[in-house]
């Protein structure tokens, strides 16, 4: 068992094995929690503190807890804990040599990290297994996606497929953005889901980065429904070398 396989942190609310880890492939460390019981001595670094200053209590707590998860994951990789400053779009800016992703929703915070020599990008997302708010589905989906959402919802109603679609698209964006530095519209990825294997694939409908001379055209990931949550994860493995970004 390598160091990425489990969360060894002794903290109320964390599990012995991060739930998100069960759907992550490759040498990635994952830490998650269902609690915001942050130890009193957990520090924020200056850029983190400046970003979250003035936030309401709930937002401050989820930010601190998610950073705690990410720094714990750094230690599982054998790396020193470091600042994770938010970027211009709120995305985490990882220390040199690290790639990763952070997610949080009501009742869940998690982080998954890898070394950049082994992993090109990570994208994770967590959502409540509840219906999307009214009219949101039309705004984030393609007609082909709404077709499988309706079909699966008619026969397997235990999973909120509309919310899973949103969750998968968020994971796609979180893996895409570090590779390109560009935002990705919801309509720019076409998601297909394998409900029996609990996998999903994303066909990119906009030019992606060039990897080893070829444009990235798709991403694959895995998903999980557990304890009222939907989790989605994508790991883009190395060796890859992003030589240029296609398109504007």
C-alpha angles and dihedrals in degrees: 000000000000125000091260094064102079146021108240094182114130101216133129110261098023121108128225087245121030111242092221090055091068090069098039121098124204137020097328128138115219132189126176140166140191091207137072093208095131117183111252093240097057104123131209119218118235098261091046092049092049092050095051098037111128095016119141116262096259093049092047091050095050090048093051093045094049090050089049089055092049094049091047088053089053090058090050087057089053092251130128117256111261144178117283102199118192115246128223092284094040093262117144114259105214125209117259112289096024132099123181153130137240128204137179137173135156106315098001139078125172146161135196123194139177139179112266090230089064105027128041098195143347128205124185133167136179126199135170112262090244135113118280114253115272115289094006095106093062090051097053104034144071122228091253090054093050088052094060092040089057094042095050092041090057093057106023107036095161088084119060096224094186090058091044089055090054091046092052092048091052090052089050092053093048091053093042101048099062090050095050110018086225132113118244122218118225090244091055094076126057110207124205121185131207102204096189096050093035092230133126137197130207121208108202114227095190129061111278134199119291111250117191088342097310129097116248105244103171149010132211131207147159133245139202138192113208136155094348094314137109117213128188128184138184127186119189105200131215145262089083130125118198101213099173143340117253120223129015 
